[in-house]
Every structure is written in C-alpha cells, then in structure tokens.
Amino acid sequence: MLSNTQNILENLPESDASLPTKFGDFRIRAFRDPSNGKEHSILYVGDITEGHPLVRVHSECLTGDAFGSLRCDCGPQLHASMKAIQVAGKGAIVYLRQEGRGIGLYAKMQAYALQDIGYDTLDANLALGLPADARRYDIAAEMLYAMGVDGVELMTNNPEKRQQLLDNGIQVANRVPLIVGRCAQNNSYLQTKAARMGHMLPI
C-alpha cells in the first residue's frame, strides 16, 4: 500500500485541485516564489487561456478576508471577485501572500495601533519606517504566464497594480472597477487610498 501511495504522489500533476466554495466551484493552483519561498495561489474557473479573462490580483488580508474586518474593503473585494468570475463563467483570482500591503501581519498590527490614535494608513506605515506600499506584482504576472494567460480584464481600483502588470508583459485590455464594502469604519481608509495613493474611488 505504501509503495502504491508513493507512486501516486510521485506522478501527481502540478499542484492543482478542485475547490468548491459558497460562491461556486473553482479550481486552485499553488505556486512557490523562488525568490523568497512564499506560497501564492490562483483560483480559477473555465479556460482562462482564451481571450482576456476577468482577473483579480488580490493581496492577502487575514483580518479582512478571514475575520471579516470592517477596517478595510479587502474581504468584500475578494468575495465580489469570486462572484463576478462565477457569473462570467471564466476568470481567475491571483492570491498573493503579501499581508498588510507587503509589510507583514506583525507590522500591520503595529500600524493598526497607530491608526487607533489618529494616523492614517499611509502615515502609520511611514511612522514605523516602512514603505507606504511594499507590494509587488511581478510574481502575479509570472503566475498568469504559467497558466497560459498574457492578457486580462483586471478588476482593480489601483492604477499601480495595472501598471506593474503591464510592465511585466501582461496586457490589460480593460480595467473593471471594484467598488464594494464601504462602511463607516473604513471610510477614512478609503479616503486615504483615493486622496494619497491614487486609487480610483468615488470619494
């Protein structure tokens, strides 16, 4: 039995499996970034190699994605993307492990503490000696290429994300706004993104 299991494991295809969710059935594929060992994933539906699939490049947000935090709009953006891709019948979410705009969970909690006493999200990072936004999207482009995708319709409000994909060879045929999750608790957060970080939001 052990040798048979070992043989099966040795002959497994790429790390790709089905993932049923409350929003519908997806497939999920895992990737490892050779530059830092971080593990990322693509959640996808349909044949994304044809045309320009609907794509969301989403940076991990434990507090928003998993815990339902109202301090940000991350969870609603992720869930709205999953729903939109199911409706379209084809598309992908590139899920990147770069918590807290790339500064990590520990520093994100330190930034939250500063926000609690009046700092905005950008100044809180800077006060900690950290970048306002340390995220990078070259690995997202590489993951899309590995899936046979070289052009997308990108669900984002962030022009920097679009530009980095373009710089790394991914054609962005269209930008699809993703305006969800606004509430009293994250109004200041969204205003900072719009006023100081260039995000395309109706504020």
N, C-alpha and C positions, 0 to 999 in steps of 0.2 A: 504493500500500500504506500509506504514512504517513497519508494523509488518511482511509483506512478505519479504521486503528487509532485515530486521533484521534477519529473519530466514535463508535467503540465506547466509548472512555474517557469521552467527554462524556455518553454515555447510560447509563453504569453506574448500577445502583440503589445503595442505601445500602451502606456497607462491610460486606457480609455474605457469607460464603462457607462452603463445607463444610470440615470439619476431621476427617478420620479419625484416630483415636488408638488406642493399645493397649487402651484401655478400651471402645472402640466409636466409632460415628460421631456427631459433633456438628456443629452449625453455630456459627460465631463471628462476632460483630459488634463492630466497633471504634467507640469514642466518643472525642471530644476535649472535655475540660473547658474551657469558655470562660474560666473564672476564672484558670487557671494554665497552660493548654496541655498538661497531662498527658493521655496517651492510655490509656484503660481499655478493657476488653472484656467481653462477655457470651458465654459458652459455653453453648449450649442444645440441648435435644432436644425435639421434639414441639411441640404447640400450647400455649404457656405462657400464652396469653390466657384460657384457660378454667380456672375454679375457682381453687385455691390450689396452684400448682406447688411442688415441692420446690426450694428455693433455698439456695445457699451464697454469702455475701458474703465473699470471700477477699482479704486484703491481700497484695500481692506479698512474697515472701520468696526472694530469689535463692539464698541459702545452703541453705534447706530444700527449695524447690520444684525447683530445677535441679541443685544439687550433692549433695542427699541428706544434708544436715547432720543430726546427731543431737542438736544443741544445742536443738532446738525440735521441735514436733509439726506444723509447717506443711505439709511435704511429704505426710506420711500423711493429714492432713486434706483436702488438695486431692484426692489420689488416691481416698480413700474417698468423697468427694463425687461425683466423676466416676462411680465405680462405682454408687453409690446412685441417681444420676439415670438411668443406663442401665437399671438394674433397674426403676425406676418407670416408665420409658418417657416421662417428661415432666419437665422441670425445667431449672434454669439455675445457672451459676456466674458471679457478678459479680466480675470480677478487677480489683482496684484497684491502681494503681501508687503505693502508699504504703509503701515499704520501711521496715523497722525500726520498726514502729508509728508511721510517719509522720515519722521523723527523718532518713531517707535512709541510703544504704549507707555513706558515709564515717563518719558519726557512729555508725552501728551497729557498725562495726569498732572504733571507739574504746570503745564500751560493752562489746563483747566483751573487749577488753583489760582493762578494769576488772573484769569478771566473772571473768577468769582469776586475779585476785588476791583474790577473795573477795566482791565486791559482788554483790548480787542484781540481777535485770534491771531492777527499778524504780529502785533507788538508783543504779545505773550511769548511767541517763539523767539523773536529778536532779543527780548529781555533775558532769555535763557542762553543766549549766544548761539542760537540755532537758525538755520535758514527759514524764511517765511514759508517756503515750499521746497522740499528736497526731493520730490518725486521725479522719477524718470520713466520714460515710456518707450525707450529703445527696445527693452525686453518684450514689451507688448507687440511691437512690430515684428520681432523675430518669431514670437509665438504664432502670430497670424500667418506669417510666411510659411511656417512649418505646417500649418493647416491648409495651405494652398490658397490663402487669401492675400490679394495685393491691392484691393480697393474696397472701401466700405461706405456706408451711410452711418455717420458717427453720432450717437446720442450723447451730447455734452453741452454744457454751458461755458466750458473752459477753453478759450482760444489757444492757450499754451499746449494743451493736450493735442488739439488738432494740429498745431504747428510741429510738435515733436514727431507725430506720426508721419506727416508729410516729409520732414527732414530725414526720416528713416525709411522712405520709399513706399509708404502706404498711401495710395490715392484716397482722398476724402471727397467723394462725389457730392456729398450733401451733409450739412450739419442739422441734426434734429434736436430742437430744444427739449430739455427735460426739467420742467417746472413743476415740482411736486414737494409736498412735505413742509411747506412754510407754516409756522405757528408762532405764537408769542414768545416761546422760549428760544427760538433760533432766529428771530428777526434781526438782531444785531449781527449775528454770524453771517447771515446772507447779505446784509448791507455792506459789511466789510469785504466780502467776496466781490461784490459788484463795484464798490467805490474804490477799493485799494488793490484788488487783484485782477481786475479786468473781466470778471465773469459776466456773461450776457444774461442778466436777470432783470425782470421788470420791477425795479425798485427805484 
